[in-house]
């Protein structure tokens, strides 16, 4: 089974956002962003798309299957 690599922290920081900022924009708790960045949570397709749109990056740059 493919493992999901998450580059969210890098792109979030490039966008100048805190975890709280991003969480508020995509309507999740900050803990969800923490777990995503730690690779301990796989987002739904909708959440992944919302995150990509919020930080202005391509979904396939943020979330990569290895």
PDBQT receptor file of N, H, CA, C and O in Angstrom, charges set to zero:
ATOM      1  N   UNK A   1       0.838  -1.184   0.000  1.00  0.00    +0.000 N 
ATOM      2  CA  UNK A   1       0.000   0.000   0.000  1.00  0.00    +0.000 C 
ATOM      3  C   UNK A   1       0.884   1.249   0.000  1.00  0.00    +0.000 C 
ATOM      4  O   UNK A   1       1.883   1.305   0.718  1.00  0.00    +0.000 OA
ATOM      5  N   UNK A   2       0.524   2.231  -0.790  1.00  0.00    +0.000 N 
ATOM      6  H   UNK A   2      -0.287   2.186  -1.373  1.00  0.00    +0.000 HD
ATOM      7  CA  UNK A   2       1.307   3.458  -0.905  1.00  0.00    +0.000 C 
ATOM      8  C   UNK A   2       1.205   4.282   0.373  1.00  0.00    +0.000 C 
ATOM      9  O   UNK A   2       0.158   4.343   1.017  1.00  0.00    +0.000 OA
ATOM     10  N   UNK A   3       2.314   4.909   0.716  1.00  0.00    +0.000 N 
ATOM     11  H   UNK A   3       3.164   4.859   0.192  1.00  0.00    +0.000 HD
ATOM     12  CA  UNK A   3       2.361   5.770   1.899  1.00  0.00    +0.000 C 
ATOM     13  C   UNK A   3       2.215   7.215   1.444  1.00  0.00    +0.000 C 
ATOM     14  O   UNK A   3       2.779   7.624   0.429  1.00  0.00    +0.000 OA
ATOM     15  N   UNK A   4       1.450   7.977   2.211  1.00  0.00    +0.000 N 
ATOM     16  H   UNK A   4       0.992   7.645   3.035  1.00  0.00    +0.000 HD
ATOM     17  CA  UNK A   4       1.224   9.378   1.876  1.00  0.00    +0.000 C 
ATOM     18  C   UNK A   4       2.301  10.255   2.520  1.00  0.00    +0.000 C 
ATOM     19  O   UNK A   4       2.471  10.252   3.739  1.00  0.00    +0.000 OA
ATOM     20  N   UNK A   5       3.017  10.998   1.690  1.00  0.00    +0.000 N 
ATOM     21  H   UNK A   5       2.878  11.000   0.700  1.00  0.00    +0.000 HD
ATOM     22  CA  UNK A   5       3.998  11.971   2.179  1.00  0.00    +0.000 C 
ATOM     23  C   UNK A   5       3.316  13.336   2.162  1.00  0.00    +0.000 C 
ATOM     24  O   UNK A   5       2.671  13.705   1.180  1.00  0.00    +0.000 OA
ATOM     25  N   UNK A   6       3.461  14.071   3.240  1.00  0.00    +0.000 N 
ATOM     26  H   UNK A   6       3.985  13.771   4.037  1.00  0.00    +0.000 HD
ATOM     27  CA  UNK A   6       2.785  15.354   3.368  1.00  0.00    +0.000 C 
ATOM     28  C   UNK A   6       3.797  16.493   3.450  1.00  0.00    +0.000 C 
ATOM     29  O   UNK A   6       4.622  16.534   4.362  1.00  0.00    +0.000 OA
ATOM     30  N   UNK A   7       3.729  17.408   2.500  1.00  0.00    +0.000 N 
ATOM     31  H   UNK A   7       3.059  17.374   1.759  1.00  0.00    +0.000 HD
ATOM     32  CA  UNK A   7       4.591  18.590   2.486  1.00  0.00    +0.000 C 
ATOM     33  C   UNK A   7       3.844  19.829   2.974  1.00  0.00    +0.000 C 
ATOM     34  O   UNK A   7       4.211  20.955   2.639  1.00  0.00    +0.000 OA
ATOM     35  N   UNK A   8       2.808  19.617   3.756  1.00  0.00    +0.000 N 
ATOM     36  H   UNK A   8       2.510  18.702   4.028  1.00  0.00    +0.000 HD
ATOM     37  CA  UNK A   8       1.944  20.718   4.170  1.00  0.00    +0.000 C 
ATOM     38  C   UNK A   8       2.699  21.792   4.946  1.00  0.00    +0.000 C 
ATOM     39  O   UNK A   8       2.521  22.982   4.686  1.00  0.00    +0.000 OA
ATOM     40  N   UNK A   9       3.527  21.389   5.881  1.00  0.00    +0.000 N 
ATOM     41  H   UNK A   9       3.671  20.422   6.092  1.00  0.00    +0.000 HD
ATOM     42  CA  UNK A   9       4.227  22.381   6.713  1.00  0.00    +0.000 C 
ATOM     43  C   UNK A   9       5.026  23.349   5.852  1.00  0.00    +0.000 C 
ATOM     44  O   UNK A   9       4.981  24.562   6.062  1.00  0.00    +0.000 OA
ATOM     45  N   UNK A  10       5.753  22.811   4.889  1.00  0.00    +0.000 N 
ATOM     46  H   UNK A  10       5.790  21.826   4.719  1.00  0.00    +0.000 HD
ATOM     47  CA  UNK A  10       6.572  23.636   3.996  1.00  0.00    +0.000 C 
ATOM     48  C   UNK A  10       5.716  24.662   3.256  1.00  0.00    +0.000 C 
ATOM     49  O   UNK A  10       6.035  25.851   3.245  1.00  0.00    +0.000 OA
ATOM     50  N   UNK A  11       4.633  24.199   2.640  1.00  0.00    +0.000 N 
ATOM     51  H   UNK A  11       4.374  23.233   2.649  1.00  0.00    +0.000 HD
ATOM     52  CA  UNK A  11       3.794  25.100   1.850  1.00  0.00    +0.000 C 
ATOM     53  C   UNK A  11       2.994  26.059   2.725  1.00  0.00    +0.000 C 
ATOM     54  O   UNK A  11       2.729  27.191   2.323  1.00  0.00    +0.000 OA
ATOM     55  N   UNK A  12       2.608  25.613   3.919  1.00  0.00    +0.000 N 
ATOM     56  H   UNK A  12       2.823  24.693   4.246  1.00  0.00    +0.000 HD
ATOM     57  CA  UNK A  12       1.894  26.494   4.853  1.00  0.00    +0.000 C 
ATOM     58  C   UNK A  12       2.811  27.633   5.275  1.00  0.00    +0.000 C 
ATOM     59  O   UNK A  12       2.394  28.791   5.313  1.00  0.00    +0.000 OA
ATOM     60  N   UNK A  13       4.065  27.305   5.594  1.00  0.00    +0.000 N 
ATOM     61  H   UNK A  13       4.404  26.364   5.564  1.00  0.00    +0.000 HD
ATOM     62  CA  UNK A  13       5.017  28.331   6.002  1.00  0.00    +0.000 C 
ATOM     63  C   UNK A  13       5.341  29.283   4.853  1.00  0.00    +0.000 C 
ATOM     64  O   UNK A  13       5.484  30.487   5.066  1.00  0.00    +0.000 OA
ATOM     65  N   UNK A  14       5.457  28.751   3.644  1.00  0.00    +0.000 N 
ATOM     66  H   UNK A  14       5.341  27.772   3.471  1.00  0.00    +0.000 HD
ATOM     67  CA  UNK A  14       5.687  29.616   2.475  1.00  0.00    +0.000 C 
ATOM     68  C   UNK A  14       4.537  30.595   2.267  1.00  0.00    +0.000 C 
ATOM     69  O   UNK A  14       4.736  31.709   1.782  1.00  0.00    +0.000 OA
ATOM     70  N   UNK A  15       3.332  30.170   2.639  1.00  0.00    +0.000 N 
ATOM     71  H   UNK A  15       3.170  29.265   3.033  1.00  0.00    +0.000 HD
ATOM     72  CA  UNK A  15       2.153  31.029   2.518  1.00  0.00    +0.000 C 
ATOM     73  C   UNK A  15       2.049  32.008   3.690  1.00  0.00    +0.000 C 
ATOM     74  O   UNK A  15       1.160  32.859   3.714  1.00  0.00    +0.000 OA
ATOM     75  N   UNK A  16       2.958  31.886   4.661  1.00  0.00    +0.000 N 
ATOM     76  H   UNK A  16       3.681  31.195   4.641  1.00  0.00    +0.000 HD
ATOM     77  CA  UNK A  16       2.968  32.793   5.792  1.00  0.00    +0.000 C 
ATOM     78  C   UNK A  16       1.835  32.566   6.777  1.00  0.00    +0.000 C 
ATOM     79  O   UNK A  16       1.360  33.505   7.416  1.00  0.00    +0.000 OA
ATOM     80  N   UNK A  17       1.404  31.317   6.899  1.00  0.00    +0.000 N 
ATOM     81  H   UNK A  17       1.791  30.554   6.381  1.00  0.00    +0.000 HD
ATOM     82  CA  UNK A  17       0.288  30.989   7.784  1.00  0.00    +0.000 C 
ATOM     83  C   UNK A  17       0.739  30.167   8.975  1.00  0.00    +0.000 C 
ATOM     84  O   UNK A  17       1.691  29.391   8.895  1.00  0.00    +0.000 OA
ATOM     85  N   UNK A  18       0.040  30.353  10.077  1.00  0.00    +0.000 N 
ATOM     86  H   UNK A  18      -0.734  30.984  10.142  1.00  0.00    +0.000 HD
ATOM     87  CA  UNK A  18       0.223  29.481  11.223  1.00  0.00    +0.000 C 
ATOM     88  C   UNK A  18      -0.712  28.291  11.061  1.00  0.00    +0.000 C 
ATOM     89  O   UNK A  18      -1.585  28.285  10.193  1.00  0.00    +0.000 OA
ATOM     90  N   UNK A  19      -0.519  27.293  11.901  1.00  0.00    +0.000 N 
ATOM     91  H   UNK A  19       0.190  27.298  12.606  1.00  0.00    +0.000 HD
ATOM     92  CA  UNK A  19      -1.438  26.150  11.882  1.00  0.00    +0.000 C 
ATOM     93  C   UNK A  19      -2.847  26.606  12.204  1.00  0.00    +0.000 C 
ATOM     94  O   UNK A  19      -3.806  26.113  11.610  1.00  0.00    +0.000 OA
ATOM     95  N   UNK A  20      -2.989  27.528  13.125  1.00  0.00    +0.000 N 
ATOM     96  H   UNK A  20      -2.210  27.929  13.607  1.00  0.00    +0.000 HD
ATOM     97  CA  UNK A  20      -4.313  28.047  13.488  1.00  0.00    +0.000 C 
ATOM     98  C   UNK A  20      -4.959  28.793  12.333  1.00  0.00    +0.000 C 
ATOM     99  O   UNK A  20      -6.158  28.649  12.096  1.00  0.00    +0.000 OA
ATOM    100  N   UNK A  21      -4.178  29.591  11.612  1.00  0.00    +0.000 N 
ATOM    101  H   UNK A  21      -3.203  29.708  11.805  1.00  0.00    +0.000 HD
ATOM    102  CA  UNK A  21      -4.701  30.322  10.453  1.00  0.00    +0.000 C 
ATOM    103  C   UNK A  21      -5.290  29.350   9.429  1.00  0.00    +0.000 C 
ATOM    104  O   UNK A  21      -6.417  29.521   8.963  1.00  0.00    +0.000 OA
ATOM    105  N   UNK A  22      -4.511  28.340   9.095  1.00  0.00    +0.000 N 
ATOM    106  H   UNK A  22      -3.595  28.201   9.474  1.00  0.00    +0.000 HD
ATOM    107  CA  UNK A  22      -4.949  27.369   8.095  1.00  0.00    +0.000 C 
ATOM    108  C   UNK A  22      -6.164  26.592   8.582  1.00  0.00    +0.000 C 
ATOM    109  O   UNK A  22      -7.117  26.385   7.831  1.00  0.00    +0.000 OA
ATOM    110  N   UNK A  23      -6.128  26.168   9.824  1.00  0.00    +0.000 N 
ATOM    111  H   UNK A  23      -5.354  26.336  10.434  1.00  0.00    +0.000 HD
ATOM    112  CA  UNK A  23      -7.259  25.421  10.382  1.00  0.00    +0.000 C 
ATOM    113  C   UNK A  23      -8.545  26.230  10.284  1.00  0.00    +0.000 C 
ATOM    114  O   UNK A  23      -9.592  25.694   9.921  1.00  0.00    +0.000 OA
ATOM    115  N   UNK A  24      -8.468  27.513  10.604  1.00  0.00    +0.000 N 
ATOM    116  H   UNK A  24      -7.618  27.948  10.898  1.00  0.00    +0.000 HD
ATOM    117  CA  UNK A  24      -9.657  28.366  10.531  1.00  0.00    +0.000 C 
ATOM    118  C   UNK A  24     -10.163  28.500   9.100  1.00  0.00    +0.000 C 
ATOM    119  O   UNK A  24     -11.372  28.507   8.869  1.00  0.00    +0.000 OA
ATOM    120  N   UNK A  25      -9.252  28.605   8.143  1.00  0.00    +0.000 N 
ATOM    121  H   UNK A  25      -8.269  28.598   8.331  1.00  0.00    +0.000 HD
ATOM    122  CA  UNK A  25      -9.651  28.751   6.735  1.00  0.00    +0.000 C 
ATOM    123  C   UNK A  25     -10.342  27.516   6.178  1.00  0.00    +0.000 C 
ATOM    124  O   UNK A  25     -11.226  27.626   5.329  1.00  0.00    +0.000 OA
ATOM    125  N   UNK A  26      -9.941  26.337   6.653  1.00  0.00    +0.000 N 
ATOM    126  H   UNK A  26      -9.222  26.248   7.343  1.00  0.00    +0.000 HD
ATOM    127  CA  UNK A  26     -10.503  25.097   6.107  1.00  0.00    +0.000 C 
ATOM    128  C   UNK A  26     -11.483  24.428   7.078  1.00  0.00    +0.000 C 
ATOM    129  O   UNK A  26     -11.912  23.295   6.859  1.00  0.00    +0.000 OA
ATOM    130  N   UNK A  27     -11.828  25.145   8.151  1.00  0.00    +0.000 N 
ATOM    131  H   UNK A  27     -11.480  26.065   8.329  1.00  0.00    +0.000 HD
ATOM    132  CA  UNK A  27     -12.845  24.696   9.106  1.00  0.00    +0.000 C 
ATOM    133  C   UNK A  27     -12.531  23.364   9.787  1.00  0.00    +0.000 C 
ATOM    134  O   UNK A  27     -13.375  22.471   9.855  1.00  0.00    +0.000 OA
ATOM    135  N   UNK A  28     -11.305  23.250  10.285  1.00  0.00    +0.000 N 
ATOM    136  H   UNK A  28     -10.619  23.976  10.230  1.00  0.00    +0.000 HD
ATOM    137  CA  UNK A  28     -10.921  22.093  11.101  1.00  0.00    +0.000 C 
ATOM    138  C   UNK A  28     -10.222  22.621  12.346  1.00  0.00    +0.000 C 
ATOM    139  O   UNK A  28      -9.911  23.809  12.438  1.00  0.00    +0.000 OA
ATOM    140  N   UNK A  29      -9.980  21.733  13.299  1.00  0.00    +0.000 N 
ATOM    141  H   UNK A  29     -10.233  20.768  13.225  1.00  0.00    +0.000 HD
ATOM    142  CA  UNK A  29      -9.237  22.119  14.492  1.00  0.00    +0.000 C 
ATOM    143  C   UNK A  29      -7.741  22.161  14.179  1.00  0.00    +0.000 C 
ATOM    144  O   UNK A  29      -7.277  21.487  13.259  1.00  0.00    +0.000 OA
ATOM    145  N   UNK A  30      -6.996  22.945  14.938  1.00  0.00    +0.000 N 
ATOM    146  H   UNK A  30      -7.373  23.492  15.686  1.00  0.00    +0.000 HD
ATOM    147  CA  UNK A  30      -5.546  23.039  14.742  1.00  0.00    +0.000 C 
ATOM    148  C   UNK A  30      -4.892  21.672  14.883  1.00  0.00    +0.000 C 
ATOM    149  O   UNK A  30      -3.907  21.378  14.206  1.00  0.00    +0.000 OA
ATOM    150  N   UNK A  31      -5.434  20.844  15.752  1.00  0.00    +0.000 N 
ATOM    151  H   UNK A  31      -6.235  21.082  16.302  1.00  0.00    +0.000 HD
ATOM    152  CA  UNK A  31      -4.889  19.505  15.959  1.00  0.00    +0.000 C 
ATOM    153  C   UNK A  31      -4.923  18.676  14.675  1.00  0.00    +0.000 C 
ATOM    154  O   UNK A  31      -4.058  17.828  14.460  1.00  0.00    +0.000 OA
ATOM    155  N   UNK A  32      -5.909  18.916  13.833  1.00  0.00    +0.000 N 
ATOM    156  H   UNK A  32      -6.612  19.605  14.008  1.00  0.00    +0.000 HD
ATOM    157  CA  UNK A  32      -5.988  18.211  12.550  1.00  0.00    +0.000 C 
ATOM    158  C   UNK A  32      -4.802  18.593  11.668  1.00  0.00    +0.000 C 
ATOM    159  O   UNK A  32      -4.207  17.737  11.014  1.00  0.00    +0.000 OA
ATOM    160  N   UNK A  33      -4.466  19.867  11.654  1.00  0.00    +0.000 N 
ATOM    161  H   UNK A  33      -4.949  20.562  12.186  1.00  0.00    +0.000 HD
ATOM    162  CA  UNK A  33      -3.314  20.328  10.873  1.00  0.00    +0.000 C 
ATOM    163  C   UNK A  33      -2.026  19.738  11.447  1.00  0.00    +0.000 C 
ATOM    164  O   UNK A  33      -1.145  19.319  10.697  1.00  0.00    +0.000 OA
ATOM    165  N   UNK A  34      -1.917  19.706  12.774  1.00  0.00    +0.000 N 
ATOM    166  H   UNK A  34      -2.633  20.047  13.383  1.00  0.00    +0.000 HD
ATOM    167  CA  UNK A  34      -0.746  19.117  13.429  1.00  0.00    +0.000 C 
ATOM    168  C   UNK A  34      -0.588  17.659  13.005  1.00  0.00    +0.000 C 
ATOM    169  O   UNK A  34       0.511  17.230  12.655  1.00  0.00    +0.000 OA
ATOM    170  N   UNK A  35      -1.675  16.903  13.035  1.00  0.00    +0.000 N 
ATOM    171  H   UNK A  35      -2.568  17.251  13.320  1.00  0.00    +0.000 HD
ATOM    172  CA  UNK A  35      -1.623  15.484  12.672  1.00  0.00    +0.000 C 
ATOM    173  C   UNK A  35      -1.304  15.293  11.190  1.00  0.00    +0.000 C 
ATOM    174  O   UNK A  35      -0.574  14.369  10.832  1.00  0.00    +0.000 OA
ATOM    175  N   UNK A  36      -1.834  16.143  10.340  1.00  0.00    +0.000 N 
ATOM    176  H   UNK A  36      -2.426  16.894  10.631  1.00  0.00    +0.000 HD
ATOM    177  CA  UNK A  36      -1.512  16.073   8.911  1.00  0.00    +0.000 C 
ATOM    178  C   UNK A  36      -0.017  16.298   8.689  1.00  0.00    +0.000 C 
ATOM    179  O   UNK A  36       0.632  15.537   7.971  1.00  0.00    +0.000 OA
ATOM    180  N   UNK A  37       0.518  17.337   9.302  1.00  0.00    +0.000 N 
ATOM    181  H   UNK A  37      -0.010  17.956   9.885  1.00  0.00    +0.000 HD
ATOM    182  CA  UNK A  37       1.931  17.670   9.115  1.00  0.00    +0.000 C 
ATOM    183  C   UNK A  37       2.844  16.590   9.673  1.00  0.00    +0.000 C 
ATOM    184  O   UNK A  37       3.959  16.404   9.185  1.00  0.00    +0.000 OA
ATOM    185  N   UNK A  38       2.379  15.881  10.688  1.00  0.00    +0.000 N 
ATOM    186  H   UNK A  38       1.474  16.032  11.085  1.00  0.00    +0.000 HD
ATOM    187  CA  UNK A  38       3.174  14.799  11.286  1.00  0.00    +0.000 C 
ATOM    188  C   UNK A  38       3.024  13.486  10.521  1.00  0.00    +0.000 C 
ATOM    189  O   UNK A  38       3.693  12.502  10.840  1.00  0.00    +0.000 OA
ATOM    190  N   UNK A  39       2.153  13.466   9.517  1.00  0.00    +0.000 N 
ATOM    191  H   UNK A  39       1.610  14.265   9.259  1.00  0.00    +0.000 HD
ATOM    192  CA  UNK A  39       1.930  12.247   8.748  1.00  0.00    +0.000 C 
ATOM    193  C   UNK A  39       1.105  11.215   9.478  1.00  0.00    +0.000 C 
ATOM    194  O   UNK A  39       1.178  10.027   9.166  1.00  0.00    +0.000 OA
ATOM    195  N   UNK A  40       0.318  11.654  10.448  1.00  0.00    +0.000 N 
ATOM    196  H   UNK A  40       0.259  12.620  10.701  1.00  0.00    +0.000 HD
ATOM    197  CA  UNK A  40      -0.489  10.731  11.246  1.00  0.00    +0.000 C 
ATOM    198  C   UNK A  40      -1.966  10.750  10.873  1.00  0.00    +0.000 C 
ATOM    199  O   UNK A  40      -2.793  10.137  11.548  1.00  0.00    +0.000 OA
ATOM    200  N   UNK A  41      -2.291  11.453   9.798  1.00  0.00    +0.000 N 
ATOM    201  H   UNK A  41      -1.620  11.951   9.249  1.00  0.00    +0.000 HD
ATOM    202  CA  UNK A  41      -3.687  11.568   9.391  1.00  0.00    +0.000 C 
ATOM    203  C   UNK A  41      -3.737  11.749   7.887  1.00  0.00    +0.000 C 
ATOM    204  O   UNK A  41      -3.011  12.575   7.335  1.00  0.00    +0.000 OA
ATOM    205  N   UNK A  42      -4.582  10.988   7.224  1.00  0.00    +0.000 N 
ATOM    206  H   UNK A  42      -5.172  10.317   7.672  1.00  0.00    +0.000 HD
ATOM    207  CA  UNK A  42      -4.792  11.145   5.791  1.00  0.00    +0.000 C 
ATOM    208  C   UNK A  42      -6.066  11.954   5.577  1.00  0.00    +0.000 C 
ATOM    209  O   UNK A  42      -7.130  11.561   6.056  1.00  0.00    +0.000 OA
ATOM    210  N   UNK A  43      -5.976  13.068   4.871  1.00  0.00    +0.000 N 
ATOM    211  H   UNK A  43      -5.112  13.386   4.482  1.00  0.00    +0.000 HD
ATOM    212  CA  UNK A  43      -7.143  13.924   4.696  1.00  0.00    +0.000 C 
ATOM    213  C   UNK A  43      -8.143  13.337   3.705  1.00  0.00    +0.000 C 
ATOM    214  O   UNK A  43      -7.797  12.527   2.845  1.00  0.00    +0.000 OA
ATOM    215  N   UNK A  44      -9.372  13.766   3.851  1.00  0.00    +0.000 N 
ATOM    216  H   UNK A  44      -9.653  14.424   4.550  1.00  0.00    +0.000 HD
ATOM    217  CA  UNK A  44     -10.372  13.454   2.828  1.00  0.00    +0.000 C 
ATOM    218  C   UNK A  44      -9.997  14.238   1.576  1.00  0.00    +0.000 C 
ATOM    219  O   UNK A  44      -9.203  15.177   1.643  1.00  0.00    +0.000 OA
ATOM    220  N   UNK A  45     -10.554  13.863   0.459  1.00  0.00    +0.000 N 
ATOM    221  H   UNK A  45     -11.198  13.101   0.404  1.00  0.00    +0.000 HD
ATOM    222  CA  UNK A  45     -10.268  14.579  -0.779  1.00  0.00    +0.000 C 
ATOM    223  C   UNK A  45     -10.714  16.030  -0.661  1.00  0.00    +0.000 C 
ATOM    224  O   UNK A  45     -10.007  16.933  -1.109  1.00  0.00    +0.000 OA
ATOM    225  N   UNK A  46     -11.872  16.262  -0.067  1.00  0.00    +0.000 N 
ATOM    226  H   UNK A  46     -12.446  15.529   0.297  1.00  0.00    +0.000 HD
ATOM    227  CA  UNK A  46     -12.371  17.633   0.096  1.00  0.00    +0.000 C 
ATOM    228  C   UNK A  46     -11.417  18.458   0.951  1.00  0.00    +0.000 C 
ATOM    229  O   UNK A  46     -11.096  19.593   0.597  1.00  0.00    +0.000 OA
ATOM    230  N   UNK A  47     -10.961  17.902   2.074  1.00  0.00    +0.000 N 
ATOM    231  H   UNK A  47     -11.222  16.980   2.361  1.00  0.00    +0.000 HD
ATOM    232  CA  UNK A  47     -10.037  18.643   2.936  1.00  0.00    +0.000 C 
ATOM    233  C   UNK A  47      -8.733  18.921   2.207  1.00  0.00    +0.000 C 
ATOM    234  O   UNK A  47      -8.205  20.030   2.292  1.00  0.00    +0.000 OA
ATOM    235  N   UNK A  48      -8.212  17.945   1.499  1.00  0.00    +0.000 N 
ATOM    236  H   UNK A  48      -8.642  17.045   1.430  1.00  0.00    +0.000 HD
ATOM    237  CA  UNK A  48      -6.965  18.145   0.743  1.00  0.00    +0.000 C 
ATOM    238  C   UNK A  48      -7.137  19.262  -0.282  1.00  0.00    +0.000 C 
ATOM    239  O   UNK A  48      -6.246  20.095  -0.446  1.00  0.00    +0.000 OA
ATOM    240  N   UNK A  49      -8.259  19.286  -0.959  1.00  0.00    +0.000 N 
ATOM    241  H   UNK A  49      -8.983  18.609  -0.826  1.00  0.00    +0.000 HD
ATOM    242  CA  UNK A  49      -8.520  20.331  -1.958  1.00  0.00    +0.000 C 
ATOM    243  C   UNK A  49      -8.673  21.696  -1.290  1.00  0.00    +0.000 C 
ATOM    244  O   UNK A  49      -8.157  22.694  -1.793  1.00  0.00    +0.000 OA
ATOM    245  N   UNK A  50      -9.374  21.741  -0.168  1.00  0.00    +0.000 N 
ATOM    246  H   UNK A  50      -9.793  20.930   0.240  1.00  0.00    +0.000 HD
ATOM    247  CA  UNK A  50      -9.549  23.002   0.559  1.00  0.00    +0.000 C 
ATOM    248  C   UNK A  50      -8.205  23.549   1.037  1.00  0.00    +0.000 C 
ATOM    249  O   UNK A  50      -7.952  24.751   0.949  1.00  0.00    +0.000 OA
ATOM    250  N   UNK A  51      -7.353  22.674   1.537  1.00  0.00    +0.000 N 
ATOM    251  H   UNK A  51      -7.558  21.698   1.609  1.00  0.00    +0.000 HD
ATOM    252  CA  UNK A  51      -6.032  23.089   2.006  1.00  0.00    +0.000 C 
ATOM    253  C   UNK A  51      -5.204  23.634   0.849  1.00  0.00    +0.000 C 
ATOM    254  O   UNK A  51      -4.593  24.697   0.968  1.00  0.00    +0.000 OA
ATOM    255  N   UNK A  52      -5.180  22.920  -0.257  1.00  0.00    +0.000 N 
ATOM    256  H   UNK A  52      -5.676  22.057  -0.354  1.00  0.00    +0.000 HD
ATOM    257  CA  UNK A  52      -4.405  23.365  -1.420  1.00  0.00    +0.000 C 
ATOM    258  C   UNK A  52      -4.867  24.746  -1.884  1.00  0.00    +0.000 C 
ATOM    259  O   UNK A  52      -4.048  25.612  -2.191  1.00  0.00    +0.000 OA
ATOM    260  N   UNK A  53      -6.160  24.939  -1.932  1.00  0.00    +0.000 N 
ATOM    261  H   UNK A  53      -6.825  24.235  -1.683  1.00  0.00    +0.000 HD
ATOM    262  CA  UNK A  53      -6.708  26.234  -2.360  1.00  0.00    +0.000 C 
ATOM    263  C   UNK A  53      -6.338  27.325  -1.358  1.00  0.00    +0.000 C 
ATOM    264  O   UNK A  53      -5.969  28.429  -1.758  1.00  0.00    +0.000 OA
ATOM    265  N   UNK A  54      -6.432  27.031  -0.070  1.00  0.00    +0.000 N 
ATOM    266  H   UNK A  54      -6.731  26.134   0.254  1.00  0.00    +0.000 HD
ATOM    267  CA  UNK A  54      -6.156  28.026   0.972  1.00  0.00    +0.000 C 
ATOM    268  C   UNK A  54      -4.712  28.491   0.959  1.00  0.00    +0.000 C 
ATOM    269  O   UNK A  54      -4.440  29.662   1.226  1.00  0.00    +0.000 OA
ATOM    270  N   UNK A  55      -3.774  27.593   0.651  1.00  0.00    +0.000 N 
ATOM    271  H   UNK A  55      -3.994  26.642   0.434  1.00  0.00    +0.000 HD
ATOM    272  CA  UNK A  55      -2.366  27.989   0.679  1.00  0.00    +0.000 C 
ATOM    273  C   UNK A  55      -1.797  28.269  -0.710  1.00  0.00    +0.000 C 
ATOM    274  O   UNK A  55      -0.621  28.607  -0.847  1.00  0.00    +0.000 OA
ATOM    275  N   UNK A  56      -2.625  28.130  -1.728  1.00  0.00    +0.000 N 
ATOM    276  H   UNK A  56      -3.580  27.856  -1.617  1.00  0.00    +0.000 HD
ATOM    277  CA  UNK A  56      -2.202  28.488  -3.078  1.00  0.00    +0.000 C 
ATOM    278  C   UNK A  56      -1.162  27.563  -3.676  1.00  0.00    +0.000 C 
ATOM    279  O   UNK A  56      -0.242  28.003  -4.365  1.00  0.00    +0.000 OA
ATOM    280  N   UNK A  57      -1.319  26.267  -3.402  1.00  0.00    +0.000 N 
ATOM    281  H   UNK A  57      -2.066  25.910  -2.842  1.00  0.00    +0.000 HD
ATOM    282  CA  UNK A  57      -0.389  25.280  -3.952  1.00  0.00    +0.000 C 
ATOM    283  C   UNK A  57      -1.184  24.155  -4.612  1.00  0.00    +0.000 C 
ATOM    284  O   UNK A  57      -2.379  23.998  -4.363  1.00  0.00    +0.000 OA
ATOM    285  N   UNK A  58      -0.513  23.385  -5.449  1.00  0.00    +0.000 N 
ATOM    286  H   UNK A  58       0.458  23.513  -5.651  1.00  0.00    +0.000 HD
ATOM    287  CA  UNK A  58      -1.162  22.251  -6.088  1.00  0.00    +0.000 C 
ATOM    288  C   UNK A  58      -1.310  21.115  -5.079  1.00  0.00    +0.000 C 
ATOM    289  O   UNK A  58      -0.408  20.852  -4.283  1.00  0.00    +0.000 OA
ATOM    290  N   UNK A  59      -2.442  20.459  -5.125  1.00  0.00    +0.000 N 
ATOM    291  H   UNK A  59      -3.175  20.673  -5.771  1.00  0.00    +0.000 HD
ATOM    292  CA  UNK A  59      -2.705  19.352  -4.219  1.00  0.00    +0.000 C 
ATOM    293  C   UNK A  59      -1.632  18.263  -4.357  1.00  0.00    +0.000 C 
ATOM    294  O   UNK A  59      -1.234  17.651  -3.366  1.00  0.00    +0.000 OA
ATOM    295  N   UNK A  60      -1.173  18.028  -5.573  1.00  0.00    +0.000 N 
ATOM    296  H   UNK A  60      -1.496  18.525  -6.378  1.00  0.00    +0.000 HD
ATOM    297  CA  UNK A  60      -0.173  16.975  -5.780  1.00  0.00    +0.000 C 
ATOM    298  C   UNK A  60       1.218  17.371  -5.309  1.00  0.00    +0.000 C 
ATOM    299  O   UNK A  60       2.098  16.517  -5.202  1.00  0.00    +0.000 OA
ATOM    300  N   UNK A  61       1.435  18.667  -5.022  1.00  0.00    +0.000 N 
ATOM    301  H   UNK A  61       0.721  19.361  -5.109  1.00  0.00    +0.000 HD
ATOM    302  CA  UNK A  61       2.705  19.102  -4.429  1.00  0.00    +0.000 C 
ATOM    303  C   UNK A  61       2.671  18.943  -2.912  1.00  0.00    +0.000 C 
ATOM    304  O   UNK A  61       3.704  18.720  -2.281  1.00  0.00    +0.000 OA
ATOM    305  N   UNK A  62       1.496  19.057  -2.340  1.00  0.00    +0.000 N 
ATOM    306  H   UNK A  62       0.657  19.238  -2.852  1.00  0.00    +0.000 HD
ATOM    307  CA  UNK A  62       1.345  18.966  -0.886  1.00  0.00    +0.000 C 
ATOM    308  C   UNK A  62       1.272  17.520  -0.429  1.00  0.00    +0.000 C 
ATOM    309  O   UNK A  62       1.937  17.131   0.531  1.00  0.00    +0.000 OA
ATOM    310  N   UNK A  63       0.464  16.725  -1.115  1.00  0.00    +0.000 N 
ATOM    311  H   UNK A  63      -0.076  17.041  -1.895  1.00  0.00    +0.000 HD
ATOM    312  CA  UNK A  63       0.239  15.335  -0.726  1.00  0.00    +0.000 C 
ATOM    313  C   UNK A  63       0.758  14.423  -1.826  1.00  0.00    +0.000 C 
ATOM    314  O   UNK A  63       0.275  14.468  -2.957  1.00  0.00    +0.000 OA
ATOM    315  N   UNK A  64       1.748  13.589  -1.493  1.00  0.00    +0.000 N 
ATOM    316  H   UNK A  64       2.141  13.552  -0.574  1.00  0.00    +0.000 HD
ATOM    317  CA  UNK A  64       2.410  12.741  -2.482  1.00  0.00    +0.000 C 
ATOM    318  C   UNK A  64       2.359  11.282  -2.022  1.00  0.00    +0.000 C 
ATOM    319  O   UNK A  64       2.728  10.975  -0.889  1.00  0.00    +0.000 OA
ATOM    320  N   UNK A  65       1.907  10.396  -2.890  1.00  0.00    +0.000 N 
ATOM    321  H   UNK A  65       1.608  10.645  -3.810  1.00  0.00    +0.000 HD
ATOM    322  CA  UNK A  65       1.950   8.969  -2.591  1.00  0.00    +0.000 C 
ATOM    323  C   UNK A  65       3.312   8.424  -2.999  1.00  0.00    +0.000 C 
ATOM    324  O   UNK A  65       3.767   8.635  -4.123  1.00  0.00    +0.000 OA
ATOM    325  N   UNK A  66       3.953   7.722  -2.076  1.00  0.00    +0.000 N 
ATOM    326  H   UNK A  66       3.583   7.550  -1.163  1.00  0.00    +0.000 HD
ATOM    327  CA  UNK A  66       5.266   7.136  -2.351  1.00  0.00    +0.000 C 
ATOM    328  C   UNK A  66       5.125   5.662  -2.642  1.00  0.00    +0.000 C 
ATOM    329  O   UNK A  66       6.120   4.985  -2.899  1.00  0.00    +0.000 OA
TER     330      UNK A  66
